[in-house]
Amino acid sequence: MSRTSRPLAATALSLTAVLALGACGGGEEEAAASTESSDAPAEVTVAHAQGEATVPVDPETVVVFDLGVLSTLDSLGVEVDGVPDASFPEALAEYGGDEYAKVGSLFEPDYEAVNALEPDLIIVGGRSAAVYPQLAEIAPTLDLSVDNNDFMASFRERTIALAEVFGAEDDVTERLDAIDERASEVSEAAAGAGEGLIVLTTGGEVSAYGPGSRFGGLIHDTLGVTPADDGLSDSTHGDAVSFEYIAETDPDLLYVIDRDATIGESGAAAQAVLDNELVRSTTAWSDDAVTYLDGADWYLAPNGLPNVERMVEEIAESVGA
């Protein structure tokens, strides 16, 4: 589904029109316009998570291995040609169709399929970052992984880098500035909202996430929700915890991600897993301050521009901002 090239006949017609205008005295204006057009850069050098890469501006054929990046490009109206074979969230369901070439999984590319597309740009991030070196041998490649230890600054940097490639800087900067403004409002409200605990359920087990983690980087560090436990690690998979731990920690706010429901695996829903005497004893449960976060945004594509816009609003609602 590459962008179509301008037909040769139309190009010839345009050239004839330019010559005719020149003969009628409009040559100087046309020459000036042509010069301005030729000043537009054909390539841009972009800093990314694994270095720098020089990539074409508005590349013709694009392969994307990261759902967050795909979400951003989709919201900007940018066409892509190759995507992973994945469980796409509802907002990106169209990319599961046959009109988009499938180029492997989120973790493991199908290098033959990637090569067949002859891409001008490949984008990886998060789950696919490890295969950056191999993909970079095929075509210019960007790793747009976000650093959870400095989530908002890193997210902004990566999103602007993407916008530079596709000429969408103004639109993206405006939206990022709006996110920053809203985040400041949420942080002010969160200061008086009590202590929060973030948990993920899967297979009946529970993990907790602290500051600097894949979820805590936004909730605690950027949006200012005070952590109920400062001792949690920033591990990608969180710290395994028990129901007793949740009861003892006694958060005022409880944020829940249901991994099984998000990825379509069978298993007890998070609400059923947590509905027990120990968790029910917490302040968060008693005060109806348990927020079941949107797994598609928080787990599958947490670095997408529209996703972060929605994520900030979810926390805003939880703290009354």
N, C-alpha and C positions, 0 to 999 in steps of 0.2 A: 504494500500500500504506500509506495513511495509517492512523494509529491510529483505531480506530472510536470514535465518540461514544456516550455512554450513551443508550439508547433513552428516548424521551419517556415511555412507559408506566412504565418503571422509575423515572424521576424523579418522576412523580406518585405512585407507590406509596410512595417514600421520604418524600415530603412528608406523606402521610397518616400514615405511621408516626411521624414527628416530632410531628405535632399530637396523636396519640394518647398518646404518651409525656408530652407537656406536660400533658395533661389528667389524667394519673396521677401528677403531681408530679415528673416528670423534666425539666421545662422548663428549670430553671437549668443542669443539666449539659449539655443539648443546646445551649443558648445559648452556654455557655462554649466548647464544642467548635467551634461555628460561628464564633465570634470568632477562635479560634486558627487555623482554616483560612483565614479571610479575611486573616490577617496574613501569609500566605505571599506572597512577591513574585511578581507576574505577569511582571516583566521584570528583567533584570540587565544592567548595563553592563560590558562586557568589553574589556580592553586587548588589542590584537592587533598584528601586524607593521606595519600601516598606519594605526594610530590607535586609536580606540575606537568601539564600536558598542553600542547598546542593543538587546537581542534578547529574545524571549519565553523564559521558563523552560519547559523540556520542550516545545519547539516541535512542532507537529502534523505539518507537512510539511517534510522536510529534504532538501536537495540537497547532495551532497558531491563535490568535484572532486579531492580529494587521497587517495591510497591509504593513506597513513600514518594520516590521520584516520579513514578508513573502517575500518582495522584496529582502531584504538582503540575506536570506537563498537561494532564487532562484538563485541569482547571484553567490552564492558560490557552487551551485550544491548539496545542502542539500535537501533530500526528507522530505516532511511532510505528515501527514496522515489525519488530520482534519483541516478544515478551516471554517470560517463563511460563511453564505449565504449572499453574498454582491455583489455590482456592481463593479466587478473587472476592473481595468484599462486594456488597451489593452496588456500591457507587461505581465500581470498576468492572462490573459483570460483563460488559460488552467485550472486554479484552480476552475473555475465555472463548470467543467465537473463532471460527475457521479463517476469518479474514485477517487475523493476526498470526504471523508465523510463530510457532513455539520453538524456543531455543534452549530447552533443558529445564531444570528446576531452579528454585531460588538459590540452591547450594551448589548444584553441579551443572555447568553448561553442557549443551550438546554442541561441541565445537564445529562439527560438520555443518550443522544447521546455521550456526553463526556465520561461518565462512561463506555459505551459499548465498546469504543476503548481501555480501560485500558491503558491510556497514561503513558509514562515514564517521559514526560515533557510537561507542558502547558506554553504558553507565552501570556501575555496580554500587553497592552500598550495604552496610549491615551484614546480612546473611551471606551475600555473594562477594564480600570484600576479599576473601582469601584467594579467590581465583583471578584477581586483578592482573598479576604478572602474565598469565597465559593469555588472557583476553587482550592485553595491551600489545601482544605480538601480532594480533589480527588487524586491529584498527586503533586509532586514538581512543583512549579509555579514561574515564573519570571515576574515582572512588568518592562518592558523596556521602559516606558514612558520617553520622553526627556523633560528637563527643558528649556522652551523657553527663560527664563531670562538669561541663560548661555548656549545658544544652542550648540555651537560647542564643548565645553568641555564636556557637558552632552551627546551629540550625540556620541562623541568619546568613552566615558566611557561605554555607553550601547552597542555599536557595538563591542568593544573589549571583553566585558563580554560574548556576544553571540559567538564570535569567540573562546573563551576559551572552551566553551562547545563542540564545533564541531571540535576542532583542526585546526582552520584556522587562527591562530594568525598572521603568517608571511604575508599571502596574505592581510589580513585586515589592518594590520599596514602599509604596503606599500601603500595601497590605501588611507588610512586616511592621511598619511604624504603628499601624492600628493595633496589631497584636501586642506590641510593647506597651502601648498606652493602656490597653485593657489589662495586661498582666500587672501593671503598677496598681491599678484599681483593685484587682483581686488580692494582691499582696497586702494592701492596707486592710482589707476586710478580713483576711485570714489571720492577721495578727491577734484578733480578739475572738477567733472562732474555736479555739482549743487545739488539742494535739491530735494528729492524724496518723493512722497506720495504713499502709498499702499492702494488700495481700493478693496472691494469685492462686487459684485453685485448679488442680488437674489430677485426674485419676483418684479423687477423694483426698488428695494430699494438699497441704497449704504451704506456700512460701511467702516470706515477707521481704519488702524492699525498702531500703533506707535512702538517705541523701546521696546524690551522685549516681544512683542506679538508673536503669532504663526507664523507670517510672518516677522515681524520686527526684531525678534531675530537673524535671518540670514541676512536679507538685510541691516538693519541699524547697529546692534551691531557687527556683524562679518565682513560683506563685506564693511562696511564703508560708505554707502550711507547716506549723511546728511539728517535727517528728515526735511520735510518742516514744520512740526508742532510738537514741543516738548511736547505739552500738551495732546496728545492722550494717552489713557490708554493702559494697556497690557491685557485687557479683551479678553477672548477666542473668543467672538463674535464681537469684535471691537466696535467702537463708531459710532452710526447712524449719518450720515452727509447728507447735502443737496448739490445740484448742486451749489448753491450760495457759500457754504463753499469751494468747490473745486476751484471755480473761485477766491475767495478771497485769498485762500492759494497759488494759482498760482505756482504749482510745476514745476521745470525744467524737472523732470522725473516722469512719472506716471506709476505705476505698477498695473495691473488689474487681479483679479481672478474671473472667471465666474462660480459661484457655481452651477447654474441651469444646465449649459451645462455639468459640471463635473459629476454631479450625475444623469444625464439623465432626469431631470424635464423639463417640457415645460415652456416657458417664453421667453421674449425678450432677445436676445443675449447681452452680455455686451457692445459690440461695438455700438449697436443700443441704448441701455439705455444711454450711455454717449455722444452720438452724438447729442448734443444740443448747443444752442448759448453760454451758460455759460461755459461749459467745453471746447468748441472750442476756447474760449478766452484765455485759459491758454497757457503758454510758452511751456509746454510739447506737447500739441496738435499741436500748430503752428510749432514746430520744429520736428514733427514726432518722438517724444520721448516717445510714449505710448507703453509699453510692456505688451502684453497679456500673462501672465504666464501660464504654463502648469498645469492645475488644478489637473490632476492625480498625479503629483509629489507634488505640493504645498499644495493641500487640502486633498487628500485621503491618501497619504503615504509619508509625508515630512521627516520621519526619516529613510527611507531606504537608504542603502549605494549607490546604483546606482542612486537613486533619487537625493540625495544631490550632487553627482557628476554633474548631469545635471542641477540642480538648480543654482549651482555656475556659470556654464557656461552661463546660461541665463542672470544673472546679469552682468557677465563679458562682454557679447556682448552689453548690454545696456549702459555701461560706457566706452566702447572702450578699454577694457583690453585684 
